[in-house]
Amino acid sequence: MNFQTPLARARGLGSARQGSHDWWQQRVTAVALVPLSLWLAIHLSKLPSTTYVEVLQWMSLPWNTILLLSFIFLSLYHAMLGLQVVIEDYVHNDWMKIIGMLGVRLVTAFLALSTAFSVLRIVFVESHG
């Protein structure tokens, strides 16, 4: 027998006990993406007047590599959290919800790995060879 009031049961983190954690993670990634997006937009706006070799040199600078990878990972993680909320809210069939959540996680993991590989290959192979 449960002696909690309905309000006491509704407070907290919800049935999964993770709702507020994901909410905060999405807000933190959104805030972190603001300066990273501005940094990237400023540098991408200079691309039409640069050569291929200059772009390789720019990507080879350690801070640029770190910031670019940070932008990619945070963007993908932020998108994964957003898609997770959409699936949780609008998919009502349990097995479709599980497949959707698994699919979103697998696709974002694949995209994170493939873009990290691409950036690191450009930085370490293309710019030195």
N, C-alpha and C positions, 0 to 999 in steps of 0.2 A: 504494500500500500504506500502510495506517495503522498506526503503531506505538504508538498510545495504548492504555492499558489501558481496560477497560470503565468503571472508576470515573472515570478522567480524562475520558472522553467524556461521562459522565453529569453531571459537575460543571458549574457555571456557570449559564447562563441557559436551558438547554433548547434544543430544536430551533429555536424561533422567535427565540431570543436576546432575549426581552422578558419572560419569565415573572416574574423577580424584580422588575422595574421595575413591572409592573402590580400585583403583590402589595403592594409598598411604597405605591403610589398609593392602593390601597384602604384600607390601614391609616391613612395620613395623612388621607384624607377622612373615615374613621370617627372619628378623634380630633377633627378639626375640627368634625364634626357634633354632637358631644356638647354643647359650650357653646352652639352655635347652636340646637340643639333645646331646650335648657333656656330660653334667651332667648325663643324663639318660644312655648313652652308657657306661660311666665309671662304674656306679653302676650296670648295667645289666651284665657287663663283670665279675663281682664278684659273680654272682648268682650260678654258678656251684659248688662253694666251700662253699656255705652257707646252713644252715638248714632252714626249714620252719619257725621255731620260730624266727630265726634271721631276716628273711625277714619281718615277722610281726612286729618285734621290729623296723626295719628300716623304714617301712611304717608308724609306729605310731609316729615317730619324726615329730613335726609340720612343719619344713622346708621341709622335704621330701614330706609330704602330699601336702603342698602348691605348691611346684615345680612340682610334678607329675600331680596335677589337672591343673596347668597352662599349662603344656605341652599338656595335653589332649585337653583342651579347645582351645588353640591357634592352635593346629594341625587341629582340626575339622573346626575351623573358616577359617583357611587358605585354607583348602581343599574346603570348601563351596564357598569361593570367586573364587578359580580357576575353579571349575565346573560351576559356574555362568558365567564366561567369555567364557568358551567353549560353553555353551548353547546359550549365546547371539550371538556368532560369527558363529556357525555352524548349528543352528536350525532356519529354515527360516519360518516355519509355526507358526503363532502367538499363536494359542491355544496349540500347542505342546510345545512352548517356556514357556508359563505360567505353564503348567502342569509339565514340567521339572524343572523349578525354584521352584515351590511349593514342588515337590518331594525331591529335594536336600535339601531344608530348613527343611522339616519335618524329613528326615532321619538323617541329622546332629544334629538336636535338640534331636531326640530320642537317638542317640549315645552319645551325651553329657550328657543327663540325666542318661542313664543307666550306663555309665562308672563312673560318679560322685557318683551315688548310690553304685556301686560296691566298689570303693575305700573307701568311707566313711564307708561302712559296714565292710570292712576289718579292717579299722583303729579303729572304735569304738566298734564293736561287737566281731570280731574274736580275736583281740589281747588282749582283756580284759576278755574274757570268755572262 
